[in-house]
Amino acid sequence: MRNVLVTGGAGFIGHHLVNRLLQVTENKIIVIDDLSNGDKRRLDGKVAFYKQDIRDKKAIAEIIKKEKVDCCIHLAAKISVAESIVRPESTVGVNVDGTLALLEACSGRIKNFIFASSAAVYGRQTRLPISENQPLAPLSVYGATKMAGEGLVSAYTNSRQIPQATILRFFNAYGQNQSLEYAGVIAKFAERLAEGKPPIIFGDGLQTRDFVSVEDIVGAIILAMDSTTSGVYNIGTGRPVSVNDLAASMIRIMGLNVTPIHRDLVDGEILHSYADTKKAKSELGFVATTDLQTQLKKLMQLPA
């Protein structure tokens, strides 16, 4: 039995992870969340919950010591690309300073650290699918903070202050209970279609993304918990889907007769992005198993 700390455990990915861990393991689960974007009511079962800012190194260290944490899964973050552009100091404060404070608090105390990174670290790539060894070139402050976080995690691992760390680069996550404020295109399309309104597509809709369900992301994290070596892994499906095709599928599922509205492409938009997942498969045993069409029906609360 392990004592597992999940930062951001009341958030979108966090609450799905915590509830799965409670179902499939006997580990003690400790959650730290400032509830700025999370909801404690989403958590099932008994968890040790602390409403806490991860930037408070002293408080975090006291929790880790008290709970005898040996595995930390770091999900807490400012995740809005748009917010990172408008309020970069806030995003840097949580994603970089917060990660550093957490690593310091964990240093010499835990055995395994799992860091939630993002495909945003890659920026605009010309070679597809994107593999872990391609150069990092983030286009947003958010992507830059995730790149910085990866560097900090690597530094603490290389110096042996933390024995083992796994960095997971999530591609386009989607699923139940995703906050609309920070949601990706799937949740935004679903919201408009539920109101009978056409989805809004920025650009020509030919841009592609790798949509990975929160269920698959949770599965990847659980596999990383059992990994015996440090590493960096893409977490996606390896299958590109165009925004036009996504919109058409969702319109068809809803049975609506609407035509998407096209607006000007947002500056800095990444046109094509999907993951090379061979490394995650060979080293973690990770393979995305959920079907996008089935998940879309579930997300839109229709029979599968």
C-alpha atoms as one frame of an Amber mdcrd trajectory, in Angstrom:
protein
   0.000   0.000   0.000   1.250   3.447  -0.953   0.371   6.923   0.220  -0.380
   8.810  -2.996  -0.608  12.599  -3.177  -2.592  14.091  -6.063  -2.245  17.847
  -6.509  -5.174  19.361  -8.349  -7.118  16.276  -7.311 -10.507  18.021  -7.420
  -9.986  19.277 -10.974 -10.968  17.751 -14.317  -8.328  15.044 -14.701  -7.691
  14.942 -10.963 -11.131  13.856  -9.792 -11.341  11.167 -12.479  -7.938   9.868
 -11.341  -8.725   9.956  -7.624 -12.029   8.141  -8.074 -10.383   5.471 -10.258
  -7.581   4.976  -7.726 -10.135   4.510  -4.978 -11.834   1.833  -7.084  -8.815
  -0.160  -8.246  -6.194   0.226  -5.503  -5.936   0.076  -1.736  -3.606   3.056
  -1.620  -4.289   5.962   0.686  -5.150   9.005  -1.444  -4.238  12.508  -0.338
  -5.577  15.451  -2.344  -4.258  18.996  -2.390  -6.353  21.523  -4.322  -6.952
  25.246  -3.877 -10.437  24.775  -5.421  -9.891  27.686  -7.812 -11.151  25.427
 -10.586 -11.955  22.215  -8.745 -14.963  20.848  -6.890 -14.462  18.725  -3.791
 -17.945  17.243  -4.245 -16.696  15.335  -7.308 -14.552  13.107  -5.118 -15.988
   9.743  -4.107 -14.988   7.777  -1.058 -12.605   8.710   1.689  -9.665  10.910
   0.809  -7.455  13.081   2.966  -8.277  16.502   1.510  -6.314  19.718   2.000
  -7.405  23.064   0.570  -3.968  24.491  -0.101  -1.966  26.568  -2.575   0.935
  24.490  -3.927   3.185  27.560  -3.843   3.269  27.344  -0.031   6.322  25.086
   0.303   6.236  24.928   4.097   2.575  23.893   4.251   3.011  21.327   1.470
   6.086  19.841   3.173   4.136  19.484   6.416   1.342  17.631   4.602   3.809
  15.314   2.849   5.546  14.558   6.135   2.307  14.063   8.070   0.764  11.765
   5.442   4.039   9.892   4.767   3.614  10.453   1.015   5.764   8.217  -1.197
   4.220   8.977  -4.618   3.223  12.432  -5.889   1.078  13.001  -8.994   1.303
  16.684  -9.895  -1.760  17.826 -11.849  -2.334  21.249 -10.279  -1.812  23.970
 -12.869  -3.171  26.988 -14.657  -4.172  25.355 -17.942  -5.710  28.138 -20.019
  -3.565  29.183 -22.980  -5.622  32.374 -23.366  -5.218  33.275 -19.688  -1.477
  32.670 -19.929  -1.294  35.349 -22.612  -3.418  37.897 -20.732  -2.079  37.132
 -17.221   1.307  35.478 -17.708   2.475  36.195 -14.158  -0.366  34.129 -12.697
   0.342  31.164 -14.976   4.085  31.303 -14.288   3.428  31.645 -10.563   1.397
  28.458 -10.307   2.976  26.341 -13.040   6.635  27.178 -12.431   6.922  28.560
  -8.893   4.298  26.084  -7.664   6.069  23.139  -9.274   9.385  24.246  -7.774
   7.833  24.594  -4.306   6.289  21.134  -4.616   9.553  19.554  -5.760  11.364
  21.168  -2.840   8.731  19.857  -0.443   9.016  16.370  -1.981  12.823  16.363
  -2.084  14.299  13.565  -0.002  10.847  12.431   1.111   9.141  10.645  -1.795
  10.091   7.832  -4.159   8.106   8.616  -7.302   6.982  11.873  -8.940   4.596
  12.045 -11.913   4.318  15.364 -13.744   1.410  16.288 -15.996   2.881  18.122
 -18.966   1.297  18.983 -22.296   1.718  18.691 -26.043   1.834  22.500 -25.902
   5.579  22.157 -25.248   6.062  21.115 -28.889   4.580  24.198 -30.499   4.290
  24.039 -34.272   5.989  20.899 -35.622   6.452  19.923 -39.270   7.291  16.254
 -38.670   4.252  14.176 -37.760   3.392  12.257 -35.698   5.243  14.085 -32.943
   7.756  12.003 -30.992   9.249  12.754 -27.593  12.698  13.528 -29.012  11.566
  16.367 -31.266  12.709  19.875 -30.279  10.481  21.791 -27.893   9.247  25.138
 -29.206   6.209  26.321 -27.214   4.126  29.125 -28.728   2.321  30.172 -25.537
   3.298  31.146 -22.017   1.345  28.087 -20.863   3.457  25.803 -23.061   6.614
  27.529 -21.838   5.644  26.947 -18.201   5.129  23.251 -18.873   8.524  23.103
 -20.569  10.056  24.829 -17.528   8.263  22.404 -15.216   9.722  19.466 -17.123
  13.181  20.967 -16.693  12.709  21.345 -12.955  11.468  17.770 -12.592  14.457
  16.497 -14.569  16.867  18.514 -12.426  15.515  17.063  -9.178  15.611  13.563
 -10.627  19.110  13.891 -12.081  20.407  15.177  -8.740  18.729  12.175  -7.031
  16.726  14.421  -4.722  13.738  12.546  -6.144  14.637   8.948  -7.110  12.216
   8.537 -10.011  10.039  10.832 -12.124   7.740  10.328 -15.075   6.712  13.190
 -17.360   3.476  12.661 -19.290   2.721  14.973 -22.208  -1.048  14.964 -22.602
  -2.458  15.783 -26.020  -6.030  17.143 -26.371  -7.872  15.883 -23.305 -11.648
  15.647 -23.168 -14.293  14.040 -21.003 -17.070  14.430 -18.460 -17.025  17.411
 -16.069 -14.517  19.423 -18.082 -14.806  23.096 -17.133 -16.139  25.123 -20.062
 -13.870  27.997 -19.072 -10.821  25.863 -19.777 -12.358  23.307 -22.108 -11.090
  22.257 -25.481 -13.015  22.278 -28.719 -15.106  19.168 -27.946 -16.738  20.631
 -24.841 -17.320  23.965 -26.567 -18.943  22.291 -29.574 -21.092  20.177 -27.235
 -22.301  23.227 -25.320 -23.479  25.005 -28.473 -25.052  21.901 -29.998 -26.953
  21.202 -26.776 -28.557  24.616 -27.284 -29.314  23.847 -30.940 -26.644  26.284
 -32.103 -24.023  25.556 -34.789 -20.433  24.997 -33.625 -17.929  27.779 -34.257
 -14.771  26.751 -36.120 -11.772  29.044 -36.263 -10.096  28.824 -39.666 -10.948
  26.338 -42.398 -11.338  23.420 -39.982  -8.660  21.348 -41.678  -6.415  21.606
 -38.623  -6.006  18.271 -36.854  -5.776  17.263 -33.216  -5.200  14.115 -31.181
  -8.238  13.836 -28.899  -7.493  11.609 -25.913 -10.167  10.754 -23.351  -9.704
  11.432 -19.664 -10.253   7.700 -19.079  -7.175   6.901 -21.169  -5.174   9.646
 -19.463  -6.047   8.194 -16.059  -4.969   4.772 -17.293  -1.615   6.203 -18.378
  -1.043   7.807 -14.984  -1.774   4.538 -13.180   0.694   2.730 -15.449   3.296
   5.414 -14.670   2.792   4.788 -10.953   4.062   1.249 -11.471   6.955   2.210
 -13.748  10.447   1.485 -12.430  12.359   3.975 -14.593  12.166   7.701 -15.256
  11.031   8.880 -18.673   9.067  11.297 -20.862   6.010   9.999 -22.717   3.378
  11.249 -25.148  -0.146  10.398 -24.052  -2.526  10.445 -26.988  -4.234   8.133
 -29.440  -1.825   8.587 -32.339  -4.825   9.292 -34.584  -5.373  12.770 -36.077
  -8.936  14.081 -36.357  -9.757  17.266 -38.258 -11.900  19.909 -36.598 -14.315
  19.693 -39.540 -14.721  15.935 -39.074 -15.189  16.383 -35.340 -17.930  18.968
 -35.871 -19.664  16.780 -38.470 -19.630  13.787 -36.117 -21.071  15.755 -33.224
 -23.786  17.320 -35.393 -24.714  13.866 -36.674 -24.814  12.398 -33.165 -27.147
  15.185 -32.032 -29.353  14.770 -35.104 -29.264  18.484 -35.874 -29.486  20.274
 -39.205 -26.927  23.013 -38.643 -23.858  24.218 -40.516 -20.699  25.220 -38.620
 -19.818  28.898 -38.492 -16.272  29.673 -39.623 -14.326  32.581 -38.165 -10.795
  33.862 -38.653  -8.013  31.599 -37.459  -6.565  32.611 -34.113  -3.002  33.963
 -34.299  -0.453  31.338 -33.313  -2.845  28.439 -33.917  -1.089  25.094 -34.308
  -2.368  23.549 -37.527  -1.540  19.879 -37.034  -0.710  17.897 -33.913  -0.905
  14.224 -33.075   1.198  11.915 -30.968   3.700   9.224 -31.736   2.844   6.842
 -28.897   5.311   4.023 -29.600   7.506   4.869 -26.612   4.557   4.965 -24.195
   3.398   1.607 -25.529   6.786  -0.112 -25.331   7.914   1.273 -21.957   4.672
   1.911 -20.045   2.364  -0.511 -21.805   0.018   2.371 -22.638  -2.449   2.113
 -25.512  -5.492   4.386 -25.801  -8.530   2.107 -25.881 -11.552   4.406 -25.882
 -13.477   5.099 -29.088 -14.044   8.766 -29.929 -17.557   8.268 -31.318 -18.657
   6.301 -28.251 -17.127   8.877 -25.945 -18.831  11.731 -27.809 -22.217  10.072
 -27.290 -21.450   9.647 -23.602 -20.276  13.242 -23.316 -23.458  14.459 -24.999
 -25.493  12.128 -22.765 -26.859   9.982 -25.569 -27.107   6.160 -25.600 -23.916
   4.574 -26.965
